[in-house]
Every structure is written in C-alpha cells, then in structure tokens.
Amino acid sequence: MDFPARYLVQFMANHQMLQMTGRAPWRVVKGGSARYVEALRRRWQVRERLECPVHAVERLPWGARVHSAAGVEGFDEVILACHSDQALALLIDSDRLEQEVLGAIRYQSNDVVLHTDASLLPRERKAWAAWNAHVPRDRAAPCTVSYCMNLLQGLPGNTPLVVTLNRSEAVDPDKVLRRLRYAHPIHDHAAVRAQRRWSELQGRRHTWFAGAYWGWGFHEDGIRSARRVVDALHAGASLAQPIADGEVVA
C-alpha cells in the first residue's frame, strides 16, 4: 500500500499491462542476459579487473582514491555502478546530499528459489503466465510471485522451470535446483523523490552513480543509467579535453 499509485500505473503501462490487445511481441535474448554482456565486452576498450572487491572510496581535490584488493589507486573520476546503499557504504567521506539521496532508497532482501515444482503455478496450465502472483487468503500476509521461465525466457521442453520469490516453504525440496538471495529496491515515495534528484548528485567531487535503482530496477534501467552517466561525463570532459581512446575512467 506504500507503493505510489502513479508509479504503479506507469509501470503497468510501460509493460502494456493496461491493454488486452495490440501488445508488442515479447522478445528474449537467446542464451540469457550474459549474451549481451559478452557482446558489449567484445567492443569495449578498457582494462577490466574481475574478482577485485573495492573496500572504500575517498574523494580528494584532484580526483578519487579507491581502496581495493589490488591496493590503493588514484583516478580522475569514479563511477559507482552498484546498489545505492552499497555506494553509500563505500564512500568513507559521504556528505549530507549523498546521504539524503542515496539513503532514501531502501532495499528488500528476497529469498529466491529456482525449481521445477508446477504446484507454484496456476492449476490450469492454460493460465500459466510469465509472472504468476499468489495472493494469500490472509490479507496481512505478503503477496508473492513465481516466474515461469519457460515463457519468460522462451525455454524449450515440458519441464517447468520456475523462479519463486519469498515462498520457499511451499516448494517441494526434491524439486529445488538452486537457492539465492537478492536485494531489490523498494519503490516508495521517498525513492521516487530521490530518483528525481539524479542531476544533483552526478559529477560532484569526481563521483558518479549508476544503477537500476534510478529506474524500475531492471537490467535495462541499469544500462540506461550507465549510458546517462557516460554521456554526462563525456560532455563535461569535452569542455576541458577529450578522453583518449582506451583511457581508463574508474
């Protein structure tokens, strides 16, 4: 009930949930989201360092200092492409504005199970959908959702592959394939107000923020957010000097 009504309607309209006909065909990336990451990786010209966790970021007049498993390194600019609460935790010198905006976006920890238990889907197979909501009889109990990945991802075969959130106790243990925990942003009024303050935060103290929390929380929102930051960063750099090909921006 804390979900802003206008935001909910916009979300439903964006996914064409408010119309019965004329919906665009649902398209999926063959092989999953890893395929478009691979496609991007083939084209970029940056030095990539994996499995090197960052412990802290501090800002200085000339740039930013990053503390990671590789040591302490200095960069002209730093982009924090992670959850907003993670970004705030990394900033050892966060200021009031960063705390107000990033701290306004809360997260919910969700228990996720990948399984083959069809009992979590509607009884009638014809009613199976990509997203299947379960509304309990107890109005105080939370609603949950099960994704039919066969439909959502266009997967072949008759065995249902289901991803269920926050209803793990109802899943047959013998049909569990994998258990995960994810943190998803909570879209309440405070979060929506924080999203509107995007421009106030970007580029201050040589620091930029990208993440799906600036939008609906989907992959596309993360990519759109990153592109928005890069465009703004390049626009600022062009006023000073061009960024050389292959140059690493944190």
N, C-alpha and C positions, 0 to 999 in steps of 0.2 A: 504493500500500500504506500510505501515511501517512494516508489518509482514515479518520476514526473510524468503526468499523463501525456503532455505534448511530446516528450521524448519517446514515449512508448508508441504513440501513433506514428511518429516519424520513422521509427524503427520498422514498424509493420508495413508502412507504405514503401520503404526502401526495399523490403523483401517481397513486395507485391502480395502481402497477406490480406489486403483490404479489398481484393477483387477476385472474382470467381473465374473470369475468362480473360483472355488476352495476356496471360503471363508469359514472360520470356522463358525460353527453354533453360533448364538447369544444366549448367556445364561444369565439368570437373577436370582437373589436371591429372592425366594418366600417370600413375606412379606416386601420387600424393604431392604434398607441398614441397617435399625435398627436391622434386624435379625443377621447380622454378628457382630454388636457391642455387642449384647446380648451374642452371642457365645464367644466372646473374654472376656467379663466381667465374665462369669462363670468360666473361667480358671485363671484369674489373682489373685495375692495375694498382693494387695496393699490397702492402706486406701484411699478411694475415697471420695472427698468432692465436692458436687454439689451446684450450686447457691451460689457460694462464689467468686465474682469477684475480680481479682487482680488489684490493683491500680498502683503499681510501683515495680520495681526490682532494687536493687543496689548490686554491687559486692564488696566483701571485700577480703583480702588476704587469709582467711580461707574458703571462700565459697560465698554464696549469701544470701541476706536478702530480703524476699518477704513481701510486704505490701498488705494486702488483707482485705476483710470484716471481717475476723477472727482475725485481728491484725497484728503484725509484727513477722515473724518467720524466723529462720535461717536454711539453708540447705547446704549440701556439694556441690551439683550440682543443676542446674536448667535447665529444658528443656522448651523452649517457643514454644509450639505446636499451633501456630496461624498464621495469616497472617503476612508477613514480616513487613508491615507498623505498624501493631499493636504491634509487638515485639519491634520495634524501639521506639515506643511511650512509652512502659512500662519501657524501660531502662533509668533511670534517670542519668546514668553516661556513656552513649554510647560514644565510641571512634570513631576515624576517619575511621577505617576499617569497623566497623559495619555500620556507616552512609553511606559509599560508596557502600557496597554490598547490604544491606537491602534497602537503599534509592533508589537504581537503579531500583527496581521493583515497577512499578506503578500499580494502580488498577482502574477499571472502575465500576461505580455503575450502576447496571442493574435493570430495572423495570420488575418484573415477575408477570404473571397472570396465574392462573390455572382456566380453563374454559371448557365449552362444545360447543363452537361455531365452527362448522365444516367449516365455511367460511374462517377460517385462514389456512386451509389445501388446497391442490390442488383440483381443481374442480372434477377431476375424482378420485373416491375412490381407484381405482387400483393403482393410482400414490402416494397414501399416503405412507410416509416413517417414520422411527423413527425420523429423522431430516429433516425438511422441510424449505428450505431457501426461503425468499422473497426478490427479487431484484427489487427495485422500478424503475420506468421509469426515475426519476430524478437521474442522476449519482452522484449528490452531496449528495443525501440522503443516510443514512446508510442502509446496509442490515440488515435484522432481521431474526429470526429463531423461528419456532414453533415445539415443540416436541410432537409427537403423543405417549402419554404414554401407550396406549393400545398395541402398537407394541414394544415400548422401554422396558416396564416392563412386557409384556405378560399378560395384564389385560383382564379379560373376559368381555362380554357384548357388545352391539351395540352402546351404547352412547360414543361418542369420548371424551376422557379426554386429553386436550391439555394444554401444558405449553408454553406460548408465551413470548418472551423477547423483550422489548423495542418497542412494537407496541400495547400498551394497548388501545389506542384510537380507534382501529379498532375492538375491541372485544365488542360483544353485552353485555351491562351491566347486562341484565337479566340472562346471562349465566355464570357470573363470580362466581367462588367458593371461591377463595382466592387471595389476592394480597400480594406480598412480594417484598423486595428489597435485592439484593445480590451484593457483591463486588467480581469481578473476576480479576485475574492478567492479565496484558497486556503483551503479548509476543512480545516485540520488541527487537532490537539488544542489547540494554542496559540490558534487563532482561536476555537474553541468556548469555551474558558475566558474569553477576552476578552469574548465576547458576554454571558456571564453577569454581567459587571461593569458592565452598562449603567447601572444606577442610581448607581453610584459616580461616574460621570463627568458626568452631566447636571446643568446648572444651576450648577456650580461656576464661580466667577469670571465670572459673567454669560455663560457659554458653554454651548451645547447642540450635540449631534451627531446628525445624521440621515443615513441612507444604507442601501442594500440590503445592505451588509456586516453589518448587525445580524441578518440573516435568511439566506435561501438565495441571495441575490444577484439576485433577480428584481424586476421593476417593482413587483409587489405588496408586496414586502418594503420597498422604498423608501417607498411611500405609507404603509404601516403604521407604519414607523419615524417618518415625519414627523408622523403623527397622534398617535403616542405622545408625541413631544416637545411638540407644541402643547397636548395635554391637560395635561401636567405643568407647562408654562409658565403656562397659564391658571389652574391650581389654585394655583400659587404667587402669581400676580398677584391672585387673588380674596381672598387673605388680607390683601393690602395695599390695593389699589384696582383697580377694574375697568379693563380695557383698552378705550379708546374705539373706536367703530366707525371703521374707516378708518385707525387709527393704525398706523404702520409699525413693525414689530419686525424688526430686521435679519435 
